[in-house]
């Protein structure tokens, strides 16, 4: 299977899934624009493959998002596929600051990057948009307040784009990976069930991108179906389970 795109833009490509996916697409001969805040990492990665080109970008700067998108479209001639992986990592500041930073990067950063790309795709009547969400978007879990809010919003956004833009020839997909071994997840202090290597996760994502008419690329199944089941539980059962999980996490942190 080969992704039909000839060009792609991956935002959040300096490490983890984004970086590995960029390498995977480039290996298939796709010209890939890679963006993230770390210019040094992007430049080093681009030096390893002629199909990669670095476009440093802080997605919190929404004016810069438009400028970079337009530059990539000009340099590449077309943007066939865009994958938004960027997420605010770490928790600093108070409740409002955490939420503001998370939304500024993970949600508004996505819309700032997507708007000029969507205009480009509408004009050429084709395109492929992919957002990386999370199974935590199905229902709230302890310790995921800002992250989960953003991922739930991305889920809704992806559904909206699918409904509105599919008739115009633009496919939208939502990637829902479970726990993947990346620099971000290595910061977690709790046990991560069904932890998957980055390479294995990227192969799952690549296979899904080869089927753009399939909305969700969700894995591993055991975790996904567990989260779907939790989402269907009556409130009194769900809150009891969530509270028990919170107590367990607190006790592990204390220990």
N, C-alpha and C positions, 0 to 999 in steps of 0.2 A: 504494500500500500504506500502511496506517495501523496502528500498534501498537494492540492492542485495549485496553490499560490506560488507565484514566482518571486514575490517580494513580501516582506513582513516587517513589522515594527513591534519589538518586545520592550515594554516599559517595566522596569524593575529587574534588569537583566545582569546585575553585577555579581549575583551569587544565587545559590539555591536553585529552585525550579526554573526561574527565569534564565539564568546563565546556562543551565544544562539544556533547556529547550532551544535556546538560540544556537548552541553548538549542534544540536540534533537537526534542526532545520537547515543550517548552513551545510551540514554534511550531505544533505540531499540536493544541494545545488541552489537553494533558495537564497536570495540576497536579503540579509537581515540587518535592519537598523536596531542597535541596542542602546537603551537609555537607562540611566540611573544617576544618582548624585555623584558617585565615585568615578571621576574621570580617569584616574590611574588604573583602576580595575578594568574599566571598559576598554581603554587603550591596549592594555596587556592582552585582553581576550581577543580583540580584533586583530592583533598582530599574529595570532595563531591560525587564522583562517581568512582568506581573501574575500570570502562571502559575508564577512561581518564588518560593519562600519559603526563606529562609536559616535553617539550624539548625547553627550552629558546633559542631564536635565534634573532639576528639582521639581517634582510634580506639584509641590506646594506653591510654586510660582506659576499661576494659571496663564499669565501673559506669555511666559516662555513656552508653555505647552503648545500653544497655537503656533508660535514661531517655529519651533522644532518640527512639528507635524508638517507644516508647509514646506520647510527645507527638505525634509525626507521625500515628500511627494515630488519635489522639483528634482532632487538628485537621482531618485530611483525611477522617476517617470510614472510611478503608480504605487499605491499601497494596497496590496491584495488582502493582507491579514494583519490584524492588530491584536496583541495579547497584553492585557493589563494585569501585571503581577505585583505592582507596588503596594506596600503596606507600611504603616508606621510601626517601627519596632521599638520595644521598650516602653516603660511607663514612667513618665516624669510629670511633676506638678500635681495639681488637685483634680478633682472629678471633672470639672468643666474644661480645664486645660487638656486633659487626656482625651476627652470626647472631641474637643475642637480640633486637636492635632490629628486624631484618627480620621475624622471626616474630611479635613482639609486635604490629606494625602490620599486616603484609600477610596473616598467617594467622589469628592469634588475634583481631585486630581484625575480620576477616570473620566469624568464628564468633560473636563478641560481638554484632555487629550483626544477624546472621541469626537467632540463636536466638529473640528476641522476635518478629521478623517471621514466622518459620516457624510459631510458635504461632498468630499471627493468621491466617495463610493456611490452616493446617489447620482452624481453627475455621470459616472461611468456604468451605472445600473448593475453593479456587482461588488461583492466584498464579503469579508468574513471577520466578525468581531467576537472576541473571546475574553471573558472576565473570569478571574480566579476568585471563587467564593470559598465557602467552607461548610462542612456539615453542621457546624455550630450555628449556622444561620437558620436551621430548622426550628430550634428552640433554645432559649437561654441556658447557659451552663455557668457555674461559679467561675469567677476569675476571667471572664471573657467580655466584660461590659462594653468597652470601647470597640475592641476587635469584632465581637459578635454583632454589635449594632451595625457596623460598617458592612460586614459580610452579608447580613440579612438584607440590607439596603441594596447591595450589589445583586443579590438574587432577584429582588423585585425589579431592579433596573434591567437586568438581562431579559426577564420575561417581557417587560414592556417593549424593549427594542426588538425582540423576536416578533411580537405581534404587529408592531408598527412598520418595521422595515423589511420583513420577509417578502411582502408583495412587491417591493422595489428591487429585489434581487440580492438583498444583503442578509446573510445568515448570521445569527447570534448564538453562541454557545456559552454555557456556564460550566466551569471546571470546579468540581467539589472533591478535592483530595483529602484523604484522611491525614494521619500523622506521617510526615515525610522527614527523613533525616537531613536537616539543613542547619546552617548556622543559627537561624531564628529559633527553631524548635529545640536546639541543644540548650537553650537557656531555660527551658521548662524544668521545674523542680519535681514535677509529678510523673508517674509512670504513664507512658503513651502506648495504648493498645494498638496492635497491628501495625507497628512502626515499619515503614517501607523505605528502601534506599531511594535516593534521588534518581538514579538511572532507571530503576524499575517504574517509578512514578512517571517519568518523562516518556517512557515507551507507552504507557497507558494513555497519556495525553496525546501523544503523536497519533496513536491509532484512532483516538476520538476525533482529532482534527481531520482525519481522512474521511470522516463521515459527518460533514457539516450540517446535514439535515437532522441529525440527532442532537437534541437540545442539551442534555446533560452528559458530562464526562465525569462520572462519579465512581470513586473507589477508595478503599477496598469494600467489597459488597457487605461483608459482615458488619463493618462499622456504619456504613450508609444505611443499611436496613435497621440497625439498632436505633439510629438517630431518627429515622422516619417513624419507627414505632413510638419512640418517646414523644414525638410531635403529635401523635394521635391520642395520647393518654388524657383522661379527664384531669382538670386542674388540681384536684386534691391529691391525686396520685403523683402527678408530675412534681408538684411543689414539695411533697414529702421526700421523693427521691433526690431532688436537687438539694434539699436541705441536708440530707444524709451525706451526699457527696461533698458538700461544703464542709461539714464537720470532719469528714475523713481527710480532706485536703489540709484543713487547719491543723489537725493532729499530726500529719506528716511534716508540715512546716515546723511545728513546735519541736518535733523529735529530731 
